[in-house]
Structure formats: structure tokens, C-alpha cells
């Protein structure tokens, strides 16, 4: 029951953050019938279940499932990042087969593909944050912190202080490329 509450909590936070980020995009241009600040995405799923990606075009009044859930069998998405109105990156926890998921869409979520998988460790990824397409970070278990400077095509591991290398990094935010904030499960 505790895990279900955590999943619901993460989904709610993801929806709120996604709507905030969608509203903050300065360079977004939308199709003629859409307003950029009304676009939003949310992700979720249960361990062993199917991952889900939801999309709104009206500020959250209505949501539609954007993906075929069979494509994400066993995926537990934890966060999504909106680079621009077309480019999205979603991260997930450990899937039912013991792997992670980092996926990217370049067509506003119509299609998705695995992103930069060769350079990432098989751990659960909790959060993704982007200042822009050249400054994207993900965090996860075992002190994993990665940076991408090419819209998630490749990832470079950033070593964290030794005291945090076994911790579960839960959230990340950046003020600039020189000032990052990371939340962890360490007390």
C-alpha cells in the first residue's frame, strides 16, 4: 500500500511540475489551434504494469493517453521533461525485466524511442531536469547523476561526493550549469 501511495504522489507531483514547465517555455510555438501554456504531459505506471504517458492540450481540463501501453510493458515512469513543444524525455525506474528506461520523443509524444541507453547504468532513474536542449541531467539510485549536452543522445556520468555514491538521488533542479540542487534519501 505504501508503494501505491508513493506512485500516486509521484504522479501528482509530475503532473504539477509538467504543467509548470510547459507554462514556462519562452521559445515554444504551438500549432494555430493550441496555446503553448496549455500543453502538458504526465507519466506514471506501476512496477510490473504498463507505463503511461498522458497529454493535455487544454491546461489539464482533459487528458488523453498518448502511447500504446503495450510499448511500455513493465515500465514505471517517474518523470518527464519538456525541452520544447515537440521534444520530450521521460525517465523510468527499474522495469519488470530489471532494466531502466530513458525515452525521447521529437514529435510531441506521438512516437518514442530509447535514448542514450549505452552509456547509462541499470538503475532506477527518478528525475530529469533541463535548462535547455544542451543541459539535461538525470538522477537515480546508487548516486547516479548524468548530464547530456545533445538532447539525450549521449550521457556523461558526473561523480558525486563519496558520501552520496550509494544514496538514492530523488530530485534535481538547476539554476545554471554551475548551480545544481539534488534531493536525496540520505538523512
GICORVEN-V713106 format. One record per pair of residues at least 12 apart in sequence whose C-alpha atoms are under 10 Angstrom apart, sorted by the first residue. I is the first residue (numbers start at 1). J is the second residue. D is the distance in Angstrom with one decimal. If there is no record, write none. Layout:
BEGIN
i:I j:J d:D
i:I j:J d:D
END
This chain:
BEGIN
i:3 j:46 d:9.1
i:3 j:47 d:9.5
i:4 j:46 d:8.0
i:4 j:47 d:9.8
i:7 j:44 d:7.5
i:7 j:45 d:7.7
i:7 j:46 d:7.2
i:7 j:47 d:9.5
i:7 j:76 d:9.0
i:7 j:77 d:9.5
i:7 j:78 d:8.3
i:8 j:44 d:8.4
i:8 j:45 d:9.3
i:8 j:46 d:9.7
i:10 j:43 d:9.2
i:10 j:44 d:7.9
i:10 j:77 d:9.6
i:10 j:78 d:6.8
i:10 j:79 d:8.2
i:10 j:126 d:9.4
i:11 j:42 d:7.2
i:11 j:43 d:6.6
i:11 j:44 d:5.7
i:11 j:45 d:8.6
i:11 j:77 d:9.0
i:11 j:78 d:7.4
i:11 j:79 d:8.2
i:12 j:42 d:8.6
i:12 j:43 d:9.5
i:12 j:44 d:9.4
i:13 j:42 d:9.2
i:13 j:78 d:9.8
i:13 j:79 d:9.0
i:14 j:41 d:8.5
i:14 j:42 d:6.0
i:14 j:43 d:7.0
i:14 j:44 d:8.4
i:14 j:78 d:7.6
i:14 j:79 d:6.0
i:14 j:80 d:7.3
i:14 j:81 d:9.4
i:14 j:127 d:9.4
i:15 j:40 d:7.9
i:15 j:41 d:6.8
i:15 j:42 d:4.9
i:15 j:43 d:7.6
i:15 j:44 d:9.6
i:15 j:54 d:9.2
i:15 j:55 d:9.8
i:15 j:60 d:8.9
i:15 j:79 d:9.1
i:15 j:80 d:9.1
i:16 j:40 d:9.2
i:16 j:41 d:9.5
i:16 j:42 d:8.5
i:16 j:60 d:9.7
i:17 j:40 d:9.4
i:17 j:41 d:9.4
i:17 j:42 d:8.9
i:17 j:79 d:9.2
i:17 j:80 d:9.0
i:17 j:81 d:9.1
i:18 j:39 d:9.1
i:18 j:40 d:5.9
i:18 j:41 d:5.9
i:18 j:42 d:6.4
i:18 j:43 d:9.4
i:18 j:79 d:8.7
i:18 j:80 d:7.2
i:18 j:81 d:7.2
i:18 j:82 d:7.4
i:19 j:37 d:8.1
i:19 j:38 d:7.8
i:19 j:39 d:7.3
i:19 j:40 d:5.1
i:19 j:41 d:7.2
i:19 j:42 d:8.5
i:19 j:56 d:9.2
i:19 j:59 d:7.4
i:19 j:60 d:8.0
i:19 j:82 d:9.7
i:20 j:37 d:8.7
i:20 j:38 d:9.9
i:20 j:39 d:10.0
i:20 j:40 d:8.5
i:21 j:37 d:8.9
i:21 j:39 d:9.7
i:21 j:40 d:8.3
i:21 j:41 d:9.8
i:21 j:81 d:8.1
i:21 j:82 d:6.9
i:21 j:83 d:9.1
i:21 j:84 d:9.8
i:21 j:129 d:10.0
i:21 j:130 d:9.9
i:22 j:36 d:7.1
i:22 j:37 d:5.8
i:22 j:38 d:7.4
i:22 j:39 d:6.2
i:22 j:40 d:5.8
i:22 j:41 d:8.3
i:22 j:59 d:9.4
i:22 j:81 d:9.2
i:22 j:82 d:6.7
i:22 j:83 d:9.0
i:22 j:84 d:8.2
i:22 j:85 d:8.0
i:23 j:35 d:9.7
i:23 j:36 d:7.0
i:23 j:37 d:4.2
i:23 j:38 d:7.0
i:23 j:39 d:7.7
i:23 j:40 d:8.3
i:23 j:59 d:9.1
i:24 j:36 d:9.2
i:24 j:37 d:7.4
i:25 j:37 d:7.7
i:25 j:82 d:8.5
i:25 j:83 d:8.2
i:25 j:84 d:7.0
i:25 j:85 d:8.5
i:25 j:132 d:9.9
i:26 j:84 d:9.1
i:27 j:83 d:10.0
i:27 j:84 d:7.5
i:27 j:85 d:9.1
i:28 j:83 d:9.3
i:28 j:84 d:5.9
i:28 j:85 d:5.9
i:28 j:86 d:9.0
i:29 j:84 d:8.6
i:29 j:85 d:7.2
i:29 j:86 d:9.6
i:30 j:84 d:9.9
i:30 j:85 d:7.0
i:30 j:86 d:9.3
i:31 j:85 d:9.7
i:33 j:57 d:9.6
i:34 j:57 d:6.8
i:34 j:58 d:8.1
i:35 j:57 d:7.8
i:35 j:58 d:8.1
i:35 j:59 d:9.1
i:36 j:57 d:8.4
i:36 j:58 d:9.5
i:36 j:59 d:9.4
i:36 j:84 d:9.5
i:36 j:85 d:7.3
i:37 j:57 d:8.9
i:37 j:58 d:8.8
i:37 j:59 d:7.3
i:37 j:85 d:9.9
i:38 j:56 d:7.4
i:38 j:57 d:5.5
i:38 j:58 d:5.0
i:38 j:59 d:4.0
i:38 j:60 d:7.5
i:38 j:61 d:9.5
i:39 j:55 d:7.5
i:39 j:56 d:5.6
i:39 j:57 d:4.5
i:39 j:58 d:6.4
i:39 j:59 d:6.0
i:39 j:60 d:8.0
i:39 j:85 d:7.9
i:39 j:108 d:10.0
i:40 j:54 d:8.3
i:40 j:55 d:5.7
i:40 j:56 d:5.1
i:40 j:57 d:6.7
i:40 j:58 d:8.3
i:40 j:59 d:6.8
i:40 j:60 d:7.2
i:40 j:63 d:9.1
i:40 j:82 d:8.5
i:40 j:85 d:9.1
i:41 j:53 d:7.0
i:41 j:54 d:5.5
i:41 j:55 d:4.5
i:41 j:56 d:6.4
i:41 j:57 d:9.0
i:41 j:59 d:10.0
i:41 j:60 d:9.1
i:41 j:63 d:8.7
i:41 j:64 d:9.6
i:41 j:65 d:9.7
i:41 j:66 d:9.1
i:41 j:79 d:9.8
i:41 j:80 d:7.4
i:41 j:81 d:8.7
i:41 j:82 d:8.1
i:41 j:88 d:8.9
i:41 j:90 d:10.0
i:41 j:108 d:9.6
i:41 j:109 d:8.8
i:42 j:54 d:5.1
i:42 j:55 d:6.6
i:42 j:56 d:8.7
i:42 j:63 d:9.2
i:42 j:65 d:9.6
i:42 j:66 d:9.9
i:42 j:77 d:9.4
i:42 j:78 d:9.3
i:42 j:79 d:7.7
i:42 j:80 d:6.8
i:42 j:81 d:9.4
i:42 j:90 d:9.3
i:43 j:55 d:9.0
i:43 j:65 d:9.7
i:43 j:76 d:8.7
i:43 j:77 d:5.8
i:43 j:78 d:6.6
i:43 j:79 d:6.3
i:43 j:80 d:6.5
i:43 j:90 d:7.7
i:43 j:91 d:9.0
i:43 j:92 d:9.2
i:44 j:75 d:8.6
i:44 j:76 d:6.2
i:44 j:77 d:4.8
i:44 j:78 d:6.0
i:44 j:79 d:7.7
i:44 j:80 d:9.5
i:44 j:90 d:9.9
i:44 j:91 d:10.0
i:44 j:92 d:8.6
i:45 j:69 d:9.5
i:45 j:72 d:9.1
i:45 j:73 d:9.5
i:45 j:74 d:8.2
i:45 j:75 d:6.6
i:45 j:76 d:4.6
i:45 j:77 d:5.8
i:45 j:78 d:8.0
i:45 j:92 d:9.1
i:45 j:93 d:9.8
i:46 j:73 d:9.9
i:46 j:74 d:7.6
i:46 j:75 d:7.2
i:46 j:76 d:5.2
i:46 j:77 d:8.1
i:46 j:78 d:9.8
i:46 j:93 d:9.7
i:46 j:95 d:9.3
i:46 j:96 d:9.7
i:47 j:73 d:9.5
i:47 j:74 d:6.1
i:47 j:75 d:6.5
i:47 j:76 d:5.4
i:47 j:77 d:9.1
i:47 j:93 d:8.3
i:47 j:94 d:7.8
i:47 j:95 d:6.6
i:47 j:96 d:6.4
i:48 j:73 d:7.5
i:48 j:74 d:4.4
i:48 j:75 d:7.0
i:48 j:76 d:7.8
i:48 j:94 d:9.6
i:48 j:95 d:7.0
i:48 j:96 d:5.1
i:48 j:97 d:8.8
i:49 j:69 d:9.1
i:49 j:70 d:9.6
i:49 j:72 d:8.6
i:49 j:73 d:6.3
i:49 j:74 d:4.8
i:49 j:75 d:6.7
i:49 j:76 d:7.5
i:49 j:95 d:9.0
i:49 j:96 d:8.2
i:50 j:68 d:9.3
i:50 j:69 d:5.5
i:50 j:70 d:6.7
i:50 j:71 d:8.2
i:50 j:72 d:5.5
i:50 j:73 d:4.5
i:50 j:74 d:5.1
i:50 j:75 d:5.7
i:50 j:76 d:7.3
i:50 j:77 d:9.2
i:50 j:95 d:9.6
i:50 j:96 d:9.8
i:51 j:67 d:8.9
i:51 j:68 d:9.1
i:51 j:69 d:6.0
i:51 j:70 d:8.3
i:51 j:71 d:8.2
i:51 j:72 d:5.1
i:51 j:73 d:6.4
i:51 j:74 d:6.7
i:51 j:75 d:4.8
i:51 j:76 d:5.5
i:51 j:77 d:6.0
i:51 j:78 d:9.5
i:51 j:92 d:8.8
i:51 j:95 d:9.5
i:52 j:65 d:7.0
i:52 j:66 d:7.8
i:52 j:67 d:6.8
i:52 j:68 d:8.1
i:52 j:69 d:6.0
i:52 j:70 d:9.5
i:52 j:71 d:9.5
i:52 j:72 d:7.5
i:52 j:73 d:9.5
i:52 j:75 d:8.4
i:52 j:76 d:8.4
i:52 j:77 d:7.4
i:53 j:65 d:5.9
i:53 j:66 d:5.6
i:53 j:67 d:6.0
i:53 j:68 d:8.9
i:53 j:69 d:8.3
i:53 j:72 d:9.6
i:53 j:77 d:8.4
i:53 j:80 d:9.1
i:53 j:90 d:9.0
i:53 j:109 d:8.4
i:54 j:66 d:5.5
i:54 j:67 d:7.9
i:54 j:109 d:9.2
i:55 j:67 d:9.6
i:55 j:108 d:9.3
i:55 j:109 d:8.3
i:66 j:108 d:9.5
i:66 j:109 d:6.6
i:66 j:110 d:6.7
i:66 j:111 d:8.8
i:67 j:109 d:7.7
i:67 j:110 d:7.2
i:67 j:111 d:7.6
i:67 j:112 d:8.4
i:68 j:110 d:9.9
i:68 j:111 d:9.6
i:71 j:112 d:9.2
i:72 j:95 d:9.2
i:72 j:101 d:9.2
i:73 j:95 d:8.3
i:73 j:96 d:8.2
i:73 j:97 d:9.7
i:74 j:93 d:9.9
i:74 j:94 d:8.8
i:74 j:95 d:5.2
i:74 j:96 d:4.9
i:74 j:97 d:7.4
i:74 j:98 d:9.5
i:74 j:99 d:9.9
i:75 j:91 d:9.6
i:75 j:92 d:6.6
i:75 j:93 d:7.2
i:75 j:94 d:7.3
i:75 j:95 d:4.8
i:75 j:96 d:6.9
i:75 j:97 d:9.1
i:75 j:98 d:9.9
i:75 j:99 d:9.1
i:75 j:100 d:8.1
i:75 j:101 d:7.3
i:76 j:91 d:8.6
i:76 j:92 d:5.3
i:76 j:93 d:5.4
i:76 j:94 d:7.0
i:76 j:95 d:6.2
i:76 j:96 d:8.6
i:76 j:100 d:8.9
i:76 j:101 d:8.4
i:76 j:124 d:9.2
i:76 j:125 d:9.8
i:76 j:126 d:9.9
i:77 j:90 d:7.0
i:77 j:91 d:5.8
i:77 j:92 d:3.9
i:77 j:93 d:6.2
i:77 j:94 d:9.0
i:77 j:95 d:9.0
i:77 j:100 d:9.4
i:77 j:101 d:7.7
i:77 j:102 d:9.0
i:77 j:103 d:9.9
i:77 j:124 d:9.7
i:77 j:125 d:8.7
i:77 j:126 d:8.3
i:77 j:127 d:9.7
i:78 j:90 d:7.7
i:78 j:91 d:6.0
i:78 j:92 d:5.0
i:78 j:93 d:6.5
i:78 j:101 d:9.8
i:78 j:124 d:9.1
i:78 j:125 d:7.4
i:78 j:126 d:5.4
i:78 j:127 d:6.7
i:78 j:128 d:9.0
i:79 j:91 d:5.5
i:79 j:92 d:6.9
i:79 j:93 d:9.4
i:79 j:102 d:9.9
i:79 j:125 d:8.6
i:79 j:126 d:6.5
i:79 j:127 d:5.4
i:79 j:128 d:6.4
i:79 j:129 d:9.1
i:79 j:138 d:9.7
i:79 j:171 d:9.7
i:80 j:92 d:9.0
i:80 j:102 d:9.6
i:80 j:103 d:9.4
i:80 j:104 d:9.5
i:80 j:126 d:9.7
i:80 j:127 d:7.7
i:80 j:128 d:6.6
i:80 j:129 d:8.4
i:81 j:104 d:9.5
i:81 j:127 d:8.7
i:81 j:128 d:6.1
i:81 j:129 d:6.2
i:81 j:130 d:6.9
i:81 j:136 d:9.0
i:82 j:105 d:9.9
i:82 j:108 d:9.3
i:82 j:128 d:9.7
i:82 j:129 d:8.7
i:82 j:130 d:7.9
i:82 j:131 d:10.0
i:82 j:132 d:9.3
i:82 j:133 d:9.6
i:83 j:106 d:9.6
i:83 j:129 d:9.2
i:83 j:130 d:6.8
i:83 j:131 d:8.2
i:83 j:132 d:6.3
i:83 j:133 d:6.1
i:83 j:134 d:9.7
i:83 j:136 d:9.1
i:83 j:151 d:8.3
i:84 j:106 d:9.2
i:84 j:108 d:8.6
i:84 j:132 d:8.6
i:84 j:133 d:8.5
i:85 j:106 d:8.9
i:85 j:107 d:8.4
i:85 j:108 d:6.1
i:85 j:109 d:9.3
i:86 j:105 d:7.2
i:86 j:106 d:5.2
i:86 j:107 d:4.9
i:86 j:108 d:3.9
i:86 j:109 d:7.2
i:86 j:110 d:9.3
i:87 j:104 d:7.2
i:87 j:105 d:5.5
i:87 j:106 d:4.4
i:87 j:107 d:6.5
i:87 j:108 d:6.0
i:87 j:109 d:7.8
i:87 j:133 d:8.8
i:87 j:151 d:8.5
i:88 j:103 d:8.3
i:88 j:104 d:5.6
i:88 j:105 d:5.2
i:88 j:106 d:6.6
i:88 j:107 d:8.4
i:88 j:108 d:6.9
i:88 j:109 d:6.9
i:88 j:112 d:9.0
i:88 j:151 d:9.3
i:88 j:152 d:9.9
i:89 j:102 d:7.0
i:89 j:103 d:5.6
i:89 j:104 d:4.4
i:89 j:105 d:6.5
i:89 j:106 d:8.9
i:89 j:109 d:9.2
i:89 j:112 d:8.9
i:89 j:113 d:9.6
i:89 j:114 d:9.6
i:89 j:115 d:8.3
i:89 j:128 d:8.0
i:89 j:129 d:9.4
i:89 j:130 d:9.6
i:89 j:136 d:9.7
i:89 j:151 d:8.7
i:89 j:152 d:7.7
i:90 j:102 d:5.8
i:90 j:103 d:5.3
i:90 j:104 d:6.4
i:90 j:105 d:8.7
i:90 j:112 d:9.4
i:90 j:114 d:9.6
i:90 j:115 d:9.4
i:90 j:125 d:9.7
i:90 j:126 d:9.9
i:90 j:127 d:8.7
i:90 j:128 d:7.5
i:90 j:138 d:10.0
i:91 j:103 d:6.5
i:91 j:104 d:9.0
i:91 j:114 d:10.0
i:91 j:115 d:9.6
i:91 j:124 d:8.7
i:91 j:125 d:6.0
i:91 j:126 d:6.9
i:91 j:127 d:6.9
i:91 j:128 d:6.9
i:91 j:138 d:8.1
i:91 j:139 d:9.5
i:91 j:140 d:9.7
i:92 j:123 d:9.3
i:92 j:124 d:6.5
i:92 j:125 d:5.5
i:92 j:126 d:6.5
i:92 j:127 d:8.4
i:92 j:128 d:9.8
i:92 j:140 d:9.5
i:93 j:122 d:9.4
i:93 j:123 d:7.1
i:93 j:124 d:3.9
i:93 j:125 d:5.1
i:93 j:126 d:6.5
i:93 j:127 d:9.6
i:93 j:140 d:8.3
i:93 j:141 d:9.2
i:94 j:122 d:7.6
i:94 j:123 d:6.2
i:94 j:124 d:4.7
i:94 j:125 d:7.7
i:94 j:126 d:9.8
i:94 j:141 d:9.9
i:95 j:122 d:9.8
i:95 j:123 d:9.5
i:95 j:124 d:8.3
i:98 j:122 d:7.5
i:98 j:123 d:8.3
i:98 j:124 d:9.1
i:99 j:121 d:8.9
i:99 j:122 d:5.4
i:99 j:123 d:7.0
i:99 j:124 d:8.0
i:100 j:117 d:8.7
i:100 j:120 d:8.8
i:100 j:121 d:8.1
i:100 j:122 d:5.6
i:100 j:123 d:6.0
i:100 j:124 d:5.8
i:100 j:125 d:7.1
i:101 j:113 d:9.9
i:101 j:114 d:7.2
i:101 j:115 d:8.3
i:101 j:116 d:9.9
i:101 j:117 d:8.0
i:101 j:120 d:9.7
i:101 j:122 d:8.9
i:101 j:123 d:9.2
i:101 j:124 d:8.3
i:101 j:125 d:7.8
i:102 j:114 d:5.9
i:102 j:115 d:5.5
i:102 j:116 d:7.5
i:102 j:117 d:7.1
i:102 j:120 d:9.1
i:102 j:125 d:8.3
i:102 j:128 d:9.6
i:102 j:138 d:9.4
i:102 j:152 d:8.7
i:103 j:115 d:5.0
i:103 j:116 d:8.4
i:103 j:117 d:8.9
i:103 j:152 d:8.7
i:104 j:116 d:9.3
i:104 j:151 d:8.8
i:104 j:152 d:7.6
i:104 j:153 d:9.0
i:106 j:151 d:10.0
i:114 j:152 d:9.7
i:114 j:153 d:9.3
i:115 j:151 d:9.1
i:115 j:152 d:6.1
i:115 j:153 d:5.8
i:115 j:154 d:7.6
i:115 j:155 d:9.3
i:116 j:148 d:9.1
i:116 j:151 d:9.6
i:116 j:152 d:6.1
i:116 j:153 d:4.8
i:116 j:154 d:4.8
i:116 j:155 d:6.4
i:116 j:156 d:10.0
i:117 j:152 d:9.5
i:117 j:153 d:8.6
i:117 j:154 d:7.9
i:117 j:155 d:8.4
i:118 j:153 d:9.9
i:118 j:154 d:8.1
i:118 j:155 d:8.7
i:119 j:146 d:9.4
i:119 j:153 d:9.7
i:119 j:154 d:6.8
i:119 j:155 d:5.9
i:119 j:156 d:7.2
i:119 j:157 d:8.2
i:120 j:144 d:9.0
i:120 j:145 d:9.7
i:120 j:146 d:8.0
i:120 j:154 d:8.8
i:120 j:155 d:6.9
i:120 j:156 d:8.3
i:120 j:157 d:7.9
i:121 j:140 d:9.7
i:121 j:141 d:9.6
i:121 j:142 d:9.6
i:121 j:144 d:8.0
i:121 j:146 d:9.8
i:121 j:157 d:9.3
i:122 j:140 d:9.9
i:122 j:141 d:9.3
i:122 j:144 d:10.0
i:123 j:139 d:9.7
i:123 j:140 d:6.8
i:123 j:141 d:5.8
i:123 j:142 d:7.5
i:123 j:143 d:9.8
i:123 j:144 d:8.0
i:123 j:168 d:9.8
i:124 j:139 d:8.7
i:124 j:140 d:5.5
i:124 j:141 d:5.6
i:124 j:142 d:8.9
i:124 j:144 d:9.1
i:124 j:168 d:8.8
i:124 j:169 d:9.7
i:124 j:170 d:10.0
i:125 j:138 d:6.9
i:125 j:139 d:5.7
i:125 j:140 d:4.0
i:125 j:141 d:6.6
i:125 j:142 d:10.0
i:125 j:144 d:8.2
i:125 j:145 d:9.3
i:125 j:168 d:9.1
i:125 j:169 d:8.4
i:125 j:170 d:8.2
i:125 j:171 d:9.7
i:126 j:138 d:7.5
i:126 j:139 d:6.1
i:126 j:140 d:5.2
i:126 j:141 d:8.0
i:126 j:168 d:8.7
i:126 j:169 d:7.4
i:126 j:170 d:5.6
i:126 j:171 d:6.8
i:126 j:172 d:9.1
i:127 j:139 d:5.6
i:127 j:140 d:7.1
i:127 j:145 d:10.0
i:127 j:169 d:8.4
i:127 j:170 d:6.4
i:127 j:171 d:5.3
i:127 j:172 d:6.4
i:127 j:173 d:9.1
i:127 j:182 d:9.8
i:127 j:183 d:10.0
i:128 j:140 d:9.4
i:128 j:145 d:9.9
i:128 j:146 d:9.5
i:128 j:147 d:9.8
i:128 j:170 d:9.8
i:128 j:171 d:7.7
i:128 j:172 d:6.9
i:128 j:173 d:8.4
i:129 j:147 d:9.7
i:129 j:171 d:8.7
i:129 j:172 d:6.4
i:129 j:173 d:6.0
i:129 j:174 d:7.5
i:130 j:147 d:9.5
i:130 j:148 d:9.3
i:130 j:149 d:10.0
i:130 j:151 d:9.3
i:130 j:172 d:9.6
i:130 j:173 d:8.1
i:130 j:174 d:7.9
i:130 j:177 d:10.0
i:131 j:173 d:8.8
i:131 j:174 d:7.1
i:131 j:175 d:8.1
i:131 j:176 d:7.4
i:131 j:177 d:8.1
i:132 j:149 d:9.0
i:132 j:150 d:9.9
i:132 j:151 d:8.4
i:133 j:148 d:8.4
i:133 j:149 d:6.9
i:133 j:150 d:6.5
i:133 j:151 d:4.9
i:133 j:152 d:8.1
i:134 j:147 d:9.1
i:134 j:148 d:6.6
i:134 j:149 d:3.9
i:134 j:150 d:5.3
i:134 j:151 d:6.0
i:134 j:152 d:8.6
i:135 j:147 d:6.9
i:135 j:148 d:6.0
i:135 j:149 d:5.2
i:135 j:150 d:7.9
i:135 j:151 d:7.9
i:135 j:152 d:9.2
i:135 j:174 d:9.5
i:135 j:176 d:9.1
i:135 j:177 d:7.2
i:136 j:148 d:5.1
i:136 j:149 d:6.6
i:136 j:150 d:8.5
i:136 j:151 d:7.2
i:136 j:152 d:7.3
i:136 j:155 d:9.1
i:136 j:173 d:9.9
i:136 j:174 d:9.4
i:136 j:177 d:9.5
i:137 j:149 d:9.1
i:137 j:152 d:9.0
i:137 j:155 d:8.7
i:137 j:156 d:9.4
i:137 j:157 d:9.7
i:137 j:158 d:9.6
i:137 j:172 d:7.6
i:137 j:173 d:8.5
i:137 j:174 d:8.9
i:137 j:180 d:9.5
i:138 j:152 d:9.9
i:138 j:155 d:9.2
i:138 j:157 d:9.7
i:138 j:169 d:9.3
i:138 j:170 d:9.6
i:138 j:171 d:8.5
i:138 j:172 d:7.4
i:138 j:173 d:9.7
i:139 j:168 d:8.3
i:139 j:169 d:5.6
i:139 j:170 d:6.7
i:139 j:171 d:6.8
i:139 j:172 d:6.8
i:139 j:182 d:8.3
i:139 j:183 d:9.4
i:139 j:184 d:9.6
i:140 j:167 d:8.6
i:140 j:168 d:5.8
i:140 j:169 d:4.9
i:140 j:170 d:6.3
i:140 j:171 d:8.3
i:140 j:172 d:9.7
i:140 j:184 d:9.2
i:141 j:165 d:8.8
i:141 j:166 d:7.3
i:141 j:167 d:6.3
i:141 j:168 d:4.1
i:141 j:169 d:5.8
i:141 j:170 d:8.0
i:141 j:184 d:9.4
i:141 j:185 d:9.8
i:142 j:164 d:8.0
i:142 j:165 d:5.6
i:142 j:166 d:4.2
i:142 j:167 d:5.2
i:142 j:168 d:5.6
i:142 j:169 d:7.6
i:143 j:158 d:9.5
i:143 j:159 d:8.2
i:143 j:160 d:6.6
i:143 j:161 d:8.8
i:143 j:162 d:8.9
i:143 j:163 d:9.2
i:143 j:164 d:5.8
i:143 j:165 d:4.2
i:143 j:166 d:5.3
i:143 j:167 d:5.1
i:143 j:168 d:5.9
i:143 j:169 d:5.9
i:143 j:170 d:9.6
i:143 j:184 d:8.8
i:144 j:157 d:7.4
i:144 j:158 d:7.7
i:144 j:159 d:7.9
i:144 j:160 d:7.8
i:144 j:164 d:9.3
i:144 j:165 d:7.4
i:144 j:166 d:8.6
i:144 j:167 d:8.5
i:144 j:168 d:8.0
i:144 j:169 d:7.1
i:145 j:157 d:6.0
i:145 j:158 d:5.5
i:145 j:159 d:7.1
i:145 j:160 d:7.3
i:145 j:165 d:9.6
i:145 j:169 d:8.0
i:145 j:172 d:9.2
i:145 j:182 d:9.4
i:146 j:158 d:5.6
i:146 j:159 d:8.6
i:163 j:186 d:9.5
i:164 j:184 d:8.4
i:164 j:185 d:9.6
i:164 j:186 d:7.9
i:166 j:186 d:9.6
i:167 j:184 d:6.7
i:167 j:185 d:6.5
i:167 j:186 d:6.4
i:168 j:183 d:8.8
i:168 j:184 d:5.8
i:168 j:185 d:5.7
i:168 j:186 d:7.7
i:169 j:182 d:6.9
i:169 j:183 d:6.0
i:169 j:184 d:4.4
i:169 j:185 d:6.6
i:169 j:186 d:8.7
i:170 j:182 d:7.3
i:170 j:183 d:5.4
i:170 j:184 d:5.2
i:170 j:185 d:6.9
i:171 j:183 d:4.9
i:171 j:184 d:7.1
i:171 j:185 d:9.8
i:172 j:184 d:9.2
END
